[in-house]
Amino acid sequence: MAMKKTDLEKNKALKLNNAMKQAGVPRGAKGAADEPKVDRREQRKLDQAQGLVAFACKLNGDLVNELKTRATTHPDGLNGLLDEVIRRGLAG
């Protein structure tokens, strides 16, 4: 009995996924391999100890691009830049 077209495509996808897993496709930012790995639970505990709270909001795309550009040169990255900018803005 011949395989259906959808079954053939599923098999191709499974083969591709397995090949990618075996090849060890790198994930994450550059240089992440140099840093010690911290799982999400541990990272959450570290953030809570520093008094950090996740805060999501929607911003204009141009503003986000500008923030990302400036964050590349900020010593504390995007989080540090946003903390600094918001504190300055609130201070008046």
MMTF fields as JSON, N, C-alpha, C and O atoms, coordinates in Angstrom:
{
  "mmtfVersion": "1.0.0",
  "mmtfProducer": "UNKNOWN",
  "numBonds": 367,
  "numAtoms": 368,
  "numGroups": 92,
  "numChains": 1,
  "numModels": 1,
  "chainsPerModel": [1],
  "groupsPerChain": [92],
  "chainIdList": ["A"],
  "bondAtomList": [4, 2, 8, 6, 12, 10, 16, 14, 20, 18, 24, 22, 28, 26, 32, 30, 36, 34, 40, 38, 44, 42, 48, 46, 52, 50, 56, 54, 60, 58, 64, 62, 68, 66, 72, 70, 76, 74, 80, 78, 84, 82, 88, 86, 92, 90, 96, 94, 100, 98, 104, 102, 108, 106, 112, 110, 116, 114, 120, 118, 124, 122, 128, 126, 132, 130, 136, 134, 140, 138, 144, 142, 148, 146, 152, 150, 156, 154, 160, 158, 164, 162, 168, 166, 172, 170, 176, 174, 180, 178, 184, 182, 188, 186, 192, 190, 196, 194, 200, 198, 204, 202, 208, 206, 212, 210, 216, 214, 220, 218, 224, 222, 228, 226, 232, 230, 236, 234, 240, 238, 244, 242, 248, 246, 252, 250, 256, 254, 260, 258, 264, 262, 268, 266, 272, 270, 276, 274, 280, 278, 284, 282, 288, 286, 292, 290, 296, 294, 300, 298, 304, 302, 308, 306, 312, 310, 316, 314, 320, 318, 324, 322, 328, 326, 332, 330, 336, 334, 340, 338, 344, 342, 348, 346, 352, 350, 356, 354, 360, 358, 364, 362],
  "bondOrderList": [1, 1, 1, 1, 1, 1, 1, 1, 1, 1, 1, 1, 1, 1, 1, 1, 1, 1, 1, 1, 1, 1, 1, 1, 1, 1, 1, 1, 1, 1, 1, 1, 1, 1, 1, 1, 1, 1, 1, 1, 1, 1, 1, 1, 1, 1, 1, 1, 1, 1, 1, 1, 1, 1, 1, 1, 1, 1, 1, 1, 1, 1, 1, 1, 1, 1, 1, 1, 1, 1, 1, 1, 1, 1, 1, 1, 1, 1, 1, 1, 1, 1, 1, 1, 1, 1, 1, 1, 1, 1, 1],
  "groupList": [{"groupName": "MET", "atomNameList": ["N", "CA", "C", "O"], "elementList": ["N", "C", "C", "O"], "formalChargeList": [0, 0, 0, 0], "bondAtomList": [1, 0, 2, 1, 3, 2], "bondOrderList": [1, 1, 2], "singleLetterCode": "M", "chemCompType": "L-PEPTIDE LINKING"}, {"groupName": "ALA", "atomNameList": ["N", "CA", "C", "O"], "elementList": ["N", "C", "C", "O"], "formalChargeList": [0, 0, 0, 0], "bondAtomList": [1, 0, 2, 1, 3, 2], "bondOrderList": [1, 1, 2], "singleLetterCode": "A", "chemCompType": "L-PEPTIDE LINKING"}, {"groupName": "LYS", "atomNameList": ["N", "CA", "C", "O"], "elementList": ["N", "C", "C", "O"], "formalChargeList": [0, 0, 0, 0], "bondAtomList": [1, 0, 2, 1, 3, 2], "bondOrderList": [1, 1, 2], "singleLetterCode": "K", "chemCompType": "L-PEPTIDE LINKING"}, {"groupName": "THR", "atomNameList": ["N", "CA", "C", "O"], "elementList": ["N", "C", "C", "O"], "formalChargeList": [0, 0, 0, 0], "bondAtomList": [1, 0, 2, 1, 3, 2], "bondOrderList": [1, 1, 2], "singleLetterCode": "T", "chemCompType": "L-PEPTIDE LINKING"}, {"groupName": "ASP", "atomNameList": ["N", "CA", "C", "O"], "elementList": ["N", "C", "C", "O"], "formalChargeList": [0, 0, 0, 0], "bondAtomList": [1, 0, 2, 1, 3, 2], "bondOrderList": [1, 1, 2], "singleLetterCode": "D", "chemCompType": "L-PEPTIDE LINKING"}, {"groupName": "LEU", "atomNameList": ["N", "CA", "C", "O"], "elementList": ["N", "C", "C", "O"], "formalChargeList": [0, 0, 0, 0], "bondAtomList": [1, 0, 2, 1, 3, 2], "bondOrderList": [1, 1, 2], "singleLetterCode": "L", "chemCompType": "L-PEPTIDE LINKING"}, {"groupName": "GLU", "atomNameList": ["N", "CA", "C", "O"], "elementList": ["N", "C", "C", "O"], "formalChargeList": [0, 0, 0, 0], "bondAtomList": [1, 0, 2, 1, 3, 2], "bondOrderList": [1, 1, 2], "singleLetterCode": "E", "chemCompType": "L-PEPTIDE LINKING"}, {"groupName": "ASN", "atomNameList": ["N", "CA", "C", "O"], "elementList": ["N", "C", "C", "O"], "formalChargeList": [0, 0, 0, 0], "bondAtomList": [1, 0, 2, 1, 3, 2], "bondOrderList": [1, 1, 2], "singleLetterCode": "N", "chemCompType": "L-PEPTIDE LINKING"}, {"groupName": "GLN", "atomNameList": ["N", "CA", "C", "O"], "elementList": ["N", "C", "C", "O"], "formalChargeList": [0, 0, 0, 0], "bondAtomList": [1, 0, 2, 1, 3, 2], "bondOrderList": [1, 1, 2], "singleLetterCode": "Q", "chemCompType": "L-PEPTIDE LINKING"}, {"groupName": "GLY", "atomNameList": ["N", "CA", "C", "O"], "elementList": ["N", "C", "C", "O"], "formalChargeList": [0, 0, 0, 0], "bondAtomList": [1, 0, 2, 1, 3, 2], "bondOrderList": [1, 1, 2], "singleLetterCode": "G", "chemCompType": "PEPTIDE LINKING"}, {"groupName": "VAL", "atomNameList": ["N", "CA", "C", "O"], "elementList": ["N", "C", "C", "O"], "formalChargeList": [0, 0, 0, 0], "bondAtomList": [1, 0, 2, 1, 3, 2], "bondOrderList": [1, 1, 2], "singleLetterCode": "V", "chemCompType": "L-PEPTIDE LINKING"}, {"groupName": "PRO", "atomNameList": ["N", "CA", "C", "O"], "elementList": ["N", "C", "C", "O"], "formalChargeList": [0, 0, 0, 0], "bondAtomList": [1, 0, 2, 1, 3, 2], "bondOrderList": [1, 1, 2], "singleLetterCode": "P", "chemCompType": "L-PEPTIDE LINKING"}, {"groupName": "ARG", "atomNameList": ["N", "CA", "C", "O"], "elementList": ["N", "C", "C", "O"], "formalChargeList": [0, 0, 0, 0], "bondAtomList": [1, 0, 2, 1, 3, 2], "bondOrderList": [1, 1, 2], "singleLetterCode": "R", "chemCompType": "L-PEPTIDE LINKING"}, {"groupName": "PHE", "atomNameList": ["N", "CA", "C", "O"], "elementList": ["N", "C", "C", "O"], "formalChargeList": [0, 0, 0, 0], "bondAtomList": [1, 0, 2, 1, 3, 2], "bondOrderList": [1, 1, 2], "singleLetterCode": "F", "chemCompType": "L-PEPTIDE LINKING"}, {"groupName": "CYS", "atomNameList": ["N", "CA", "C", "O"], "elementList": ["N", "C", "C", "O"], "formalChargeList": [0, 0, 0, 0], "bondAtomList": [1, 0, 2, 1, 3, 2], "bondOrderList": [1, 1, 2], "singleLetterCode": "C", "chemCompType": "L-PEPTIDE LINKING"}, {"groupName": "HIS", "atomNameList": ["N", "CA", "C", "O"], "elementList": ["N", "C", "C", "O"], "formalChargeList": [0, 0, 0, 0], "bondAtomList": [1, 0, 2, 1, 3, 2], "bondOrderList": [1, 1, 2], "singleLetterCode": "H", "chemCompType": "L-PEPTIDE LINKING"}, {"groupName": "ILE", "atomNameList": ["N", "CA", "C", "O"], "elementList": ["N", "C", "C", "O"], "formalChargeList": [0, 0, 0, 0], "bondAtomList": [1, 0, 2, 1, 3, 2], "bondOrderList": [1, 1, 2], "singleLetterCode": "I", "chemCompType": "L-PEPTIDE LINKING"}],
  "groupTypeList": [0, 1, 0, 2, 2, 3, 4, 5, 6, 2, 7, 2, 1, 5, 2, 5, 7, 7, 1, 0, 2, 8, 1, 9, 10, 11, 12, 9, 1, 2, 9, 1, 1, 4, 6, 11, 2, 10, 4, 12, 12, 6, 8, 12, 2, 5, 4, 8, 1, 8, 9, 5, 10, 1, 13, 1, 14, 2, 5, 7, 9, 4, 5, 10, 7, 6, 5, 2, 3, 12, 1, 3, 3, 15, 11, 4, 9, 5, 7, 9, 5, 5, 4, 6, 10, 16, 12, 12, 9, 5, 1, 9],
  "groupIdList": [1, 2, 3, 4, 5, 6, 7, 8, 9, 10, 11, 12, 13, 14, 15, 16, 17, 18, 19, 20, 21, 22, 23, 24, 25, 26, 27, 28, 29, 30, 31, 32, 33, 34, 35, 36, 37, 38, 39, 40, 41, 42, 43, 44, 45, 46, 47, 48, 49, 50, 51, 52, 53, 54, 55, 56, 57, 58, 59, 60, 61, 62, 63, 64, 65, 66, 67, 68, 69, 70, 71, 72, 73, 74, 75, 76, 77, 78, 79, 80, 81, 82, 83, 84, 85, 86, 87, 88, 89, 90, 91, 92],
  "secStructList": [7, 7, 7, 7, 2, 2, 2, 2, 2, 2, 2, 2, 2, 2, 2, 2, 2, 2, 2, 2, 2, 2, 2, 6, 7, 7, 7, 1, 1, 6, 6, 4, 4, 4, 1, 7, 7, 7, 7, 2, 2, 2, 2, 2, 2, 2, 2, 2, 2, 6, 6, 7, 7, 7, 7, 7, 7, 7, 7, 7, 2, 2, 2, 2, 2, 2, 2, 2, 2, 2, 2, 6, 6, 1, 6, 6, 2, 2, 2, 2, 2, 2, 2, 2, 2, 2, 2, 2, 2, 2, 2, 7],
  "xCoordList": [0.837, 0.0, 0.887, 1.838, 0.569, 1.359, 1.01, -0.113, 2.023, 1.808, 1.123, 1.301, 0.34, -0.315, 0.722, 1.776, 0.401, 1.292, 1.567, 2.702, 0.534, 0.712, 1.642, 2.449, 1.536, 2.419, 3.867, 4.777, 4.079, 5.43, 6.013, 7.174, 5.194, 5.653, 5.956, 6.924, 5.123, 5.372, 6.698, 7.477, 6.95, 8.217, 9.408, 10.431, 9.278, 10.362, 10.638, 11.789, 9.555, 9.698, 10.366, 11.226, 9.977, 10.581, 12.074, 12.888, 12.427, 13.829, 14.626, 15.735, 14.055, 14.73, 14.925, 16.011, 13.878, 13.985, 15.049, 15.843, 15.071, 16.077, 17.483, 18.413, 17.643, 18.958, 19.434, 20.613, 18.516, 18.881, 19.269, 20.217, 18.54, 18.861, 20.239, 21.02, 20.533, 21.814, 22.967, 24.089, 22.693, 23.741, 24.056, 25.078, 23.192, 23.424, 23.293, 24.217, 22.165, 21.925, 22.01, 21.264, 22.917, 23.059, 21.822, 21.239, 21.451, 20.314, 20.746, 21.638, 20.121, 20.439, 21.399, 21.733, 21.832, 22.691, 24.129, 24.535, 24.887, 26.313, 27.0, 26.669, 27.951, 28.704, 27.972, 28.496, 26.772, 26.006, 26.691, 26.498, 27.483, 28.173, 29.245, 29.591, 29.772, 30.806, 30.242, 30.959, 28.964, 28.337, 27.777, 27.356, 27.77, 27.178, 25.67, 25.002, 25.155, 23.733, 22.936, 23.276, 21.87, 20.975, 19.582, 19.123, 18.898, 17.562, 16.58, 16.892, 15.405, 14.414, 14.049, 13.914, 13.888, 13.5, 14.577, 14.276, 15.835, 16.942, 17.048, 17.298, 16.858, 16.908, 15.805, 16.024, 14.62, 13.5, 13.843, 13.53, 14.49, 14.893, 15.923, 15.852, 16.883, 17.895, 17.251, 17.592, 16.326, 15.63, 14.832, 14.854, 14.124, 13.331, 14.22, 13.852, 15.379, 16.306, 16.787, 17.09, 16.854, 17.268, 16.082, 16.256, 14.877, 13.691, 13.185, 12.425, 13.593, 13.178, 11.834, 11.567, 10.994, 9.676, 9.512, 9.847, 9.0, 8.744, 7.63, 6.633, 7.808, 6.842, 6.733, 7.665, 5.602, 5.422, 4.553, 3.596, 4.891, 4.069, 4.299, 5.241, 3.434, 3.574, 4.154, 3.691, 5.181, 5.852, 5.882, 5.754, 6.049, 6.191, 7.429, 8.462, 7.328, 8.423, 9.697, 10.789, 9.571, 10.756, 11.462, 12.69, 10.657, 11.222, 11.961, 13.048, 11.372, 12.005, 13.342, 14.331, 13.371, 14.624, 15.689, 16.856, 15.283, 16.237, 16.765, 17.958, 15.871, 16.291, 17.264, 18.267, 16.961, 17.849, 19.211, 20.232, 19.238, 20.504, 21.327, 22.521, 20.681, 21.405, 21.821, 22.84, 21.036, 21.332, 22.611, 23.245, 23.0, 24.222, 25.458, 26.45, 25.416, 26.57, 26.406, 27.34, 25.23, 24.998, 25.611, 25.451, 26.314, 26.983, 26.031, 26.425, 24.798, 23.843, 22.813, 21.808, 23.044, 22.143, 20.805, 20.669, 19.823, 18.507, 17.825, 17.238, 17.898, 17.252, 17.852, 17.121, 19.162, 19.818, 19.481, 19.247, 19.456, 19.115, 17.701, 17.471, 16.746, 15.356, 15.204, 14.473, 15.875, 15.828, 16.311, 15.679, 17.441, 18.032, 17.119, 16.899, 16.594, 15.746, 14.459, 14.039, 13.829, 12.563, 12.808, 12.036, 13.872, 14.158, 14.409, 13.933, 15.171, 15.421, 14.113, 13.881, 13.269, 11.992, 11.074, 10.407, 11.035, 10.18, 10.706, 9.935, 12.024, 12.625, 12.277, 12.376, 11.874, 11.427, 12.443, 12.211],
  "yCoordList": [-1.177, 0.0, 1.247, 1.344, 2.175, 3.401, 4.366, 4.398, 5.156, 6.145, 7.374, 7.728, 8.007, 9.246, 10.362, 10.294, 11.374, 12.532, 13.191, 13.574, 13.322, 13.969, 13.152, 13.719, 11.814, 10.964, 11.115, 11.139, 11.215, 11.421, 12.736, 12.794, 13.796, 15.11, 15.087, 15.697, 14.381, 14.263, 13.561, 13.977, 12.492, 11.76, 12.641, 12.6, 13.442, 14.365, 15.349, 15.619, 15.877, 16.843, 16.197, 16.81, 14.966, 14.267, 14.032, 14.22, 13.626, 13.402, 14.694, 14.694, 15.793, 17.084, 17.497, 17.934, 17.36, 17.714, 16.886, 17.422, 15.587, 14.721, 15.096, 15.097, 15.413, 15.804, 17.088, 17.218, 18.04, 19.301, 19.064, 19.672, 18.18, 17.882, 17.24, 17.589, 16.314, 15.623, 16.54, 16.356, 17.533, 18.455, 19.467, 20.151, 19.567, 20.512, 21.944, 22.739, 22.286, 23.633, 24.606, 24.472, 25.597, 26.544, 27.431, 27.872, 27.671, 28.551, 29.622, 29.398, 30.787, 31.866, 32.864, 32.794, 33.792, 34.88, 34.423, 33.38, 35.221, 34.932, 35.011, 35.858, 34.128, 34.145, 33.504, 33.463, 33.002, 32.394, 31.136, 30.762, 30.479, 29.26, 29.572, 28.707, 30.792, 31.182, 31.4, 31.255, 31.748, 32.049, 30.773, 29.869, 30.695, 29.506, 29.477, 30.51, 28.288, 28.156, 28.227, 27.574, 29.026, 29.138, 28.84, 29.471, 27.871, 27.553, 28.639, 29.499, 28.584, 29.647, 29.808, 30.927, 28.69, 28.754, 29.457, 30.303, 29.097, 29.72, 31.2, 32.03, 31.532, 32.934, 33.74, 34.882, 33.145, 33.823, 34.106, 35.179, 33.14, 33.345, 34.464, 35.289, 34.488, 35.547, 36.913, 37.884, 36.988, 38.25, 38.718, 39.9, 37.789, 38.153, 38.655, 39.585, 38.048, 38.476, 39.906, 40.635, 40.302, 41.669, 42.622, 43.81, 42.125, 42.961, 43.239, 44.185, 42.432, 42.638, 41.974, 40.872, 42.656, 42.15, 42.305, 43.351, 41.273, 41.358, 42.373, 42.4, 43.209, 44.256, 44.385, 44.842, 43.985, 44.018, 45.197, 45.534, 45.818, 46.903, 46.967, 46.37, 47.692, 47.833, 49.205, 50.223, 49.215, 50.451, 50.566, 49.571, 51.773, 52.043, 51.325, 51.292, 50.755, 49.994, 50.797, 50.281, 52.067, 52.908, 53.133, 53.13, 53.328, 53.521, 52.26, 52.345, 51.106, 49.841, 49.674, 49.263, 49.99, 49.883, 50.813, 50.438, 52.024, 52.979, 52.477, 52.584, 51.93, 51.401, 50.236, 50.148, 49.343, 48.198, 48.664, 48.103, 49.687, 50.22, 50.805, 50.529, 51.612, 52.233, 51.208, 51.38, 50.143, 49.123, 48.365, 47.818, 48.323, 47.593, 48.222, 47.531, 49.528, 50.198, 50.433, 50.887, 50.128, 50.334, 49.169, 48.016, 49.453, 48.375, 47.313, 46.155, 47.679, 46.724, 46.262, 45.656, 46.536, 46.068, 46.786, 47.891, 46.135, 46.746, 47.005, 48.068, 46.039, 46.226, 47.413, 48.218, 47.524, 48.639, 49.975, 50.961, 50.008, 51.234, 51.682, 52.853, 50.747, 51.101, 51.575, 52.53, 50.929, 51.351, 52.787, 53.61, 53.078, 54.415, 55.471, 56.531, 55.189, 56.151, 56.427, 57.578, 55.364, 55.544, 56.322, 57.221, 55.988, 56.723, 58.209, 59.072, 58.5, 59.908, 60.607, 61.746, 59.929, 60.509, 60.771, 61.804, 59.856, 60.021, 61.082, 61.709, 61.283, 62.276, 63.696, 64.654, 63.808, 65.116, 65.79, 66.901],
  "zCoordList": [0.0, 0.0, 0.0, 0.775, -0.857, -0.978, 0.149, 0.651, 0.527, 1.587, 1.016, -0.149, 1.864, 1.452, 1.384, 2.015, 0.616, 0.46, 1.822, 2.107, 2.655, 3.964, 4.853, 5.59, 4.789, 5.593, 5.144, 5.973, 3.849, 3.333, 3.841, 4.245, 3.819, 4.289, 5.789, 6.244, 6.547, 7.991, 8.243, 9.101, 7.489, 7.648, 7.306, 7.989, 6.246, 5.879, 7.017, 7.36, 7.594, 8.685, 9.898, 10.531, 10.226, 11.358, 11.119, 12.023, 9.91, 9.58, 9.716, 10.25, 9.231, 9.312, 10.767, 11.147, 11.584, 13.004, 13.706, 14.48, 13.442, 14.065, 13.618, 14.425, 12.342, 11.84, 12.512, 12.841, 12.716, 13.364, 14.815, 15.312, 15.503, 16.911, 17.022, 17.907, 16.135, 16.18, 15.806, 16.278, 14.954, 14.533, 15.625, 15.562, 16.619, 17.7, 17.232, 17.405, 16.645, 16.145, 17.308, 18.278, 17.231, 18.339, 18.469, 17.478, 19.696, 19.954, 20.929, 21.748, 20.848, 21.773, 21.162, 19.98, 21.992, 21.534, 21.357, 21.87, 20.625, 20.449, 21.802, 22.632, 22.012, 23.264, 24.421, 25.534, 24.183, 25.26, 25.773, 26.929, 24.942, 25.357, 26.401, 27.206, 26.398, 27.348, 28.752, 29.742, 28.834, 30.107, 30.721, 29.999, 32.058, 32.68, 32.42, 32.451, 32.167, 31.875, 33.165, 34.151, 33.153, 34.284, 33.765, 32.813, 34.39, 33.915, 34.332, 35.157, 33.755, 33.982, 35.445, 35.941, 36.132, 37.545, 38.37, 39.212, 38.116, 38.834, 38.486, 39.36, 37.204, 36.79, 37.467, 37.874, 37.588, 38.252, 39.714, 40.23, 40.384, 41.774, 41.891, 42.803, 40.963, 40.98, 40.749, 41.425, 39.802, 39.529, 40.734, 41.076, 41.383, 42.556, 43.685, 44.402, 43.843, 44.895, 44.652, 45.597, 43.378, 43.04, 43.009, 42.736, 43.285, 43.259, 41.85, 41.64, 40.893, 39.504, 39.242, 39.723, 38.474, 38.113, 36.611, 36.053, 35.953, 34.515, 34.269, 34.99, 33.241, 32.943, 31.428, 30.767, 30.893, 29.439, 29.05, 29.747, 27.942, 27.408, 25.904, 25.381, 25.224, 23.777, 23.471, 23.986, 22.618, 22.232, 20.722, 20.008, 20.247, 18.822, 18.292, 18.961, 17.101, 16.514, 16.349, 16.585, 15.94, 15.773, 17.112, 17.19, 18.164, 19.498, 19.955, 20.527, 19.703, 20.083, 19.362, 19.97, 18.075, 17.314, 17.876, 17.99, 18.224, 18.806, 20.149, 20.431, 20.974, 22.272, 22.1, 22.808, 21.155, 20.915, 20.436, 20.833, 19.585, 19.076, 20.211, 20.334, 21.038, 22.155, 23.205, 23.873, 23.351, 24.361, 24.04, 24.942, 22.767, 22.41, 23.029, 23.261, 23.301, 23.9, 25.402, 26.064, 25.939, 27.373, 28.148, 27.749, 29.254, 29.994, 30.543, 30.681, 30.855, 31.422, 30.399, 30.77, 29.129, 28.085, 28.085, 28.612, 27.484, 27.322, 28.66, 28.86, 29.579, 30.88, 31.624, 32.201, 31.614, 32.292, 31.657, 32.356, 30.313, 29.601, 29.935, 30.238, 29.88, 30.179, 31.622, 31.883, 32.546, 33.949, 34.081, 34.744, 33.439, 33.505, 32.873, 33.46, 31.694, 30.974, 31.743, 31.866, 32.265, 32.991, 34.276, 34.611, 35.0, 36.255, 35.987, 36.725, 34.909, 34.554, 34.198, 34.605, 33.445, 33.037, 34.22, 34.272, 35.157, 36.335, 37.289, 38.014, 37.288, 38.177, 37.714, 38.48, 36.466, 35.988, 35.153, 34.676]
}
